[in-house]
Structures are given as C-alpha cells and as structure tokens.
Amino acid sequence: MTMAGTLTLQLSIVLAVGFLLPGSESYSFHFGSCPDVKPVANFDIKKFSGLWYVIEKFDVATPCWTYFFDTKSNGTEMIASRDQIINENNASVNASYSGSIEVPEAALPGNMKIQFSDNIIGKHSLTVFDTDYENYAGIFTCQGVVVGHRRSASIISRSPILPSSFIAKARAKLASYDVSLDRLNRVDQYPCSYLPTVDATLGNFTSQIFFGADFP
C-alpha cells in the first residue's frame, strides 16, 4: 500500500472511531490543530459549579439537555444528562455521560482537560471562553485525532431560558476565535421532565414576557 493509501486508511479509521464515541453527534471534524480558544480570565471552577441548562449546542437535535459541574475534594466532574431530574446530592445517578476534569497548570485554571469514562481516544481540552457565572456561559471542547481534531461548543444558562443578549454575546466571543457558528443548534428546554408542572412553567414564561425579558 502506498503512503497516501496508508494515510487515507488511518484517517478513515480515526473518523469511524470518532463517530462511534459517546456524544460524537455533537462534534464536527476538521483538519489541523485545535483553534486557540482562550478561557475567561481568573476562571473560578467553584463559582462555575452547579446546574446549567444547555441552550445551544453543536449538531444536537434532541431537547432537554443539562450539564452539572460537581466540585468535590478529589476533583471536579462534568455530568451531562438528557431529560432527567437532577439530584444535586448525587448528580451522576441519571447521567447520560460524564467526565473527570483536571487542571494541568494551577496558574492557568481556565485551561482544563476532561476525560470521559467511555472515550477510548483520550482527553479533550475544556475551555470556558465566556461566563458571568450567574446567568450564562460558553464552553468549547476539542480533541486531536491524528491528522485533525474534533470540536464542540455549547451555550449554557442557569435557567431554562436565556435572553438573546447573552446568547449573542457568547456567540460573538466564540466567533472571535474563528470558530464557525453554523453547527450551533438551539436546544429546547420545554417540555422537559425536570421542569415544574406545565401550568407553573407557562406561568413563569408568561411573567418573564410581561416583565420584558428579551428572548431568542
């Protein structure tokens, strides 16, 4: 087999494995190295911990996704769940998938790595590129795969709905790193099993509309 044929075969295997990995439907594949997406200054994982609702995410068509960042004495875990009630005392019980987070350099707390337990090709970079900790955040993950990389991004919120001004801010920040926004899809947060009853949820939506929240 020629060198070109060998490289083609290797690339085909890498892409095939990548598409079989958990959550691979939310990643896009690119040649070259991961883009240099910068973390927010002085990132504080403890302030960032807790429940987040996924508002937009790469290539995801299913609704009702949440992330929970669980900070413990032995490290931090990211727990992703679809349409599951989150038990903050045992957030991983209903996880769709989860990963252990580490900070390779203490002086750079925003430059994180995450290892998903069932990802056979290793760690991803995990970067919180924008957040105010109280309302919204943007996160970017990337993983090298021999001749290229696979990447994903999410815009997340502390509540099931997020004003469009926050979404626009996170999108603009991500675009400033030359990351295409074409694959960011809206993730519906209603109706989902973890929200209040239909009447209560609609009442909450109605009250926010009346009080002037701007929606996407």
Beta strands, then each sheet from edge to edge (+ up, - down):
strand 1: 28-31
strand 2: 50-58
strand 3: 65-72
strand 4: 75-82
strand 5: 97-102
strand 6: 112-116
strand 7: 124-131
strand 8: 136-144
strand 9: 148-157
strand 10: 184-186
sheet 1: 1+ 9- 2+ 3- 4+ 5- 6+ 7- 8+
sheet 2: 1+ 9- 2+ 10-
end
